[in-house]
Amino acid sequence: MATNRYLPEDRYDALIEALLQVRPTIMQPDLKSAFVEVLGEVGGIWPAFCRDEAENPHLRRRNFV
């Protein structure tokens, strides 16, 4: 079961707005990676492996997808 995360209203609103703006581009044609980036940069929500890499920089960098 997922743990609930509660964001301040301004961050929540910014996250929703940013997610609604995600469109494929020439620089980032992959929508999944774009959503991962928005969730992380705007919402502060990252995949667990990012924490592992932040704590252990010697780990090999993985793709989001």
Secondary structure, DSSP 8 states (H G I E B T S, - for coil): --------HHHHHHHHHHHHH----SS---HHHHHHHHHHHTT----HHHHHHHH-TTS------
